Amino acid sequence: MAKLVLTGAVVQLAGTDVSSSVAAITLTTSAAEVPTTNFGSAGAVTRVSGLIDNSVTLSFHNSFNDIDGLILPLIGSTATTLNIFPNGTALGTASPKYAMSVLCNNWTPVNGAVGELNTADVTWPVSGAITKTTA
């Protein structure tokens, strides 16, 4: 199996390329566990998958004009578009695009100690499904 080292990921938030300010990306998807155990389960717990819940975590290098200026107005607003290209924008089976709507519900505009880079780590819920495109 091929391995992928993330070196040229592209991140677009609300139509703006923020890749040069993103240091890390984590896209997480999970399904709720819905119990179905009954007296006919032979003493074992049974379950099925329920609603899918997705989230994305981004580690930003913050700048007050660019990143803060883009994200701060999105807090408390409706969901906005987020596109992630883990291997650059040339679509293919080894280079997909993950498209979604995210709810920007938190932001840390100032974070760091003396002499440190001003960073912000956010985890935003995905509103709806994630679409994966390969061509």
C-alpha positions in Angstrom: 0.0 0.0 0.0 1.1 3.5 -0.8 1.9 5.9 2.0 1.2 9.6 2.0 3.3 12.2 3.7 1.4 15.5 4.0 3.6 18.1 2.4 1.4 20.0 -0.1 -2.1 19.9 1.4 -4.4 22.7 0.3 -7.0 24.1 2.6 -9.7 26.5 1.4 -12.0 28.2 3.9 -15.0 30.2 2.7 -13.4 30.3 -0.8 -10.0 31.6 0.5 -6.8 29.5 0.3 -5.5 29.4 3.9 -2.9 26.7 3.2 0.1 28.8 4.0 -1.3 29.4 7.5 -2.3 25.8 8.3 0.2 23.6 10.1 -2.0 20.5 10.7 -5.3 19.0 9.6 -7.4 16.3 11.2 -10.6 15.2 9.5 -12.7 12.9 11.8 -15.8 10.9 11.0 -17.7 8.6 13.4 -21.1 7.0 13.6 -23.3 6.9 16.7 -23.6 3.6 18.4 -27.3 2.6 18.7 -28.0 -0.3 21.1 -30.3 -3.0 19.8 -29.9 -5.5 22.6 -33.0 -7.6 23.4 -33.9 -10.8 25.1 -33.2 -12.7 21.9 -29.5 -11.5 21.8 -28.3 -14.6 23.6 -26.8 -12.5 26.4 -24.6 -10.4 24.1 -24.9 -6.7 23.4 -25.9 -5.9 19.9 -25.8 -2.5 18.1 -26.1 -0.8 14.8 -24.6 2.4 13.4 -26.7 5.6 13.7 -26.1 9.1 12.7 -22.7 10.1 11.3 -20.9 12.9 13.0 -17.9 14.6 11.4 -15.5 17.3 12.6 -12.3 18.9 11.4 -9.4 20.2 13.5 -7.1 22.8 12.0 -3.9 24.2 13.5 -3.5 27.8 12.3 -0.5 30.2 12.3 -2.5 33.3 13.1 -2.2 36.7 11.5 -4.5 39.4 12.5 -5.3 40.7 9.1 -5.5 37.5 7.1 -6.6 34.6 9.2 -8.3 36.4 12.1 -9.9 38.8 9.6 -11.4 35.8 7.8 -12.5 33.6 10.7 -13.7 36.1 13.3 -16.7 37.2 11.2 -17.6 33.5 10.7 -18.1 32.9 14.4 -21.8 32.8 15.2 -22.7 32.8 11.5 -24.1 30.0 9.4 -21.9 27.1 8.2 -19.3 27.9 5.5 -17.5 25.8 3.0 -14.2 24.0 3.7 -12.3 22.1 1.1 -9.3 19.9 1.9 -7.0 18.6 -0.8 -4.5 16.4 1.2 -2.2 16.0 -1.8 -2.6 19.2 -3.8 -5.4 20.3 -6.1 -4.7 17.8 -9.0 -7.6 15.4 -8.4 -7.0 11.6 -8.7 -7.4 8.5 -6.6 -4.2 9.4 -4.7 -5.2 13.0 -4.5 -8.9 13.4 -3.4 -10.8 16.5 -2.4 -12.9 16.5 0.7 -15.6 19.1 0.6 -17.9 20.0 3.5 -19.7 22.8 5.4 -18.3 23.7 8.8 -19.7 25.6 11.6 -17.1 28.0 12.9 -18.2 28.0 16.5 -14.9 28.8 18.3 -11.7 30.9 17.7 -8.7 31.9 19.7 -7.2 35.0 18.1 -4.3 35.3 20.6 -2.4 32.3 21.8 1.3 32.1 22.7 4.0 33.1 25.1 6.8 35.6 24.8 8.8 34.8 21.6 6.3 32.1 20.4 4.3 32.0 17.2 0.7 33.1 17.6 -1.2 29.9 16.9 -4.8 28.8 17.1 -6.1 25.2 17.2 -9.8 24.8 16.3 -12.2 21.9 16.1 -15.3 22.7 14.1 -18.3 20.4 13.6 -19.2 19.5 10.0 -22.8 20.3 9.1 -24.0 17.6 6.8 -22.0 15.0 4.9 -18.4 15.1 3.6 -18.1 14.7 -0.1 -15.0 13.0 -1.4 -14.1 13.7 -5.1 -11.3 12.0 -7.0 -11.9 13.2 -10.5 
